[in-house]
Amino acid sequence: MRPFPAFALLSLLVAACQSAPVQREITAVRVAKVIAQNGTSKVFGTLAMPAALQPPGAYRIGNVDADFFRIGQAHGVSYRIADTAAAPVGRARLRVVDADGNPIPNVPAIDSDAHGVFSIPAVPTGVSMLITSQFVVNGETFTLKKYLRPSEALTCAQVDEASTLVVEKIVGANPLAKEDPGLEGADLFNLVDVPKLEAMEKAVRETLKSPNAPAPAVLKEALKRGKGGEVLDALLTGKPTLVDTFEQIYQRPDASLGLGIQAVGRNSAGIPGQDGAIVFGVIKLNVPEPPADAREIQYYLNGDKVVASQPRDTLELDTWHHPDGPYTLSTVALLADGKRQVLSKTYMQIRNTVTMHCNL
């Protein structure tokens, strides 16, 4: 798998003292606001329908029935498909569109592979959109849909009957499961809370496997006619817990975080001389209290000078230009008399390779 660059920002603040001996004091703070390259995301996922809706033997992969677990890699992403009731839809065209069905600019239509796996490059982050796919089985055309609003470098998407029912409820004439004055007149399509949407889709998948599931012919007809919202309404009837799960997918307008890239928390990693501490991305280097007679601050990786600055300047070091592996980062002051004073040493692991994983 090709290395995939990480785009988190890592700040290294080097504390130094003029008279201190070699110190091993450095703090790395990873600001875990996930930033995608050029504001885009790679959307990776699977396209699948329940095996019960397919004619016997309609979908086989080699000599293996569709009812199975799969673990593998495709398009540079590792995946695990755990829904044994799903049959892959291979060689189907997928498009990315807005709520009105208009194509998202600069996002190409792509085809799923023979196993129903797809990868859509350069999808804009922070934008609410739909994946749609039409395909033909025994002369009948079906449509599957999935709501997404990418916010990370990798977005996982499971496009199936559950995602379709939920989408068609959201964009349909009755997008609420019950009256809610707090959402009256709101742009609900842009207020979907994606993690809660995923929870709703999971609940629908479980319901479709239960004795309360609609007859296969009903679900099949809904996927042909774009009436998934009606099927979901029937599933919600008499199920207050499921209704509450659905209502929670909408953020209240006054609580919305907007459509920009959202922070996912903060992870601080102190690495005072800890061998094996992992760093990646753009490192900011600064000595807040350099020696008074310092003419230059120099930074070395494994004994090789990589960058230098004026005593109080802040520099950036991009780990992407250095192979993965163990490093010693040394901070050295060049003094007025020509001598060098080691201010700090930090032992760390550079790891630019990130394994992308979708649990589908």
Secondary structure as UniProt FT lines:
FT   STRAND          9..14
FT   TURN            18..19
FT   STRAND          26..31
FT   HELIX           37..39
FT   STRAND          40..50
FT   HELIX           51..53
FT   TURN            56..57
FT   STRAND          60..61
FT   TURN            62..63
FT   STRAND          64..65
FT   STRAND          70..74
FT   TURN            75..76
FT   STRAND          77..81
FT   TURN            84..85
FT   STRAND          86..88
FT   STRAND          93..97
FT   TURN            99..100
FT   TURN            105..106
FT   STRAND          110..111
FT   TURN            114..115
FT   STRAND          117..124
FT   TURN            125..126
FT   STRAND          129..137
FT   TURN            138..139
FT   STRAND          140..148
FT   STRAND          154..159
FT   HELIX           161..170
FT   HELIX           181..183
FT   TURN            184..185
FT   HELIX           188..190
FT   HELIX           194..208
FT   TURN            211..212
FT   HELIX           216..225
FT   HELIX           228..236
FT   TURN            237..238
FT   HELIX           240..247
FT   TURN            248..249
FT   HELIX           253..255
FT   STRAND          266..270
FT   TURN            275..276
FT   STRAND          278..279
FT   STRAND          282..286
FT   TURN            292..293
FT   STRAND          294..301
FT   TURN            302..303
FT   STRAND          304..309
FT   TURN            311..312
FT   STRAND          315..318
FT   HELIX           319..321
FT   STRAND          325..335
FT   TURN            336..337
FT   STRAND          340..350
FT   STRAND          357..359
//
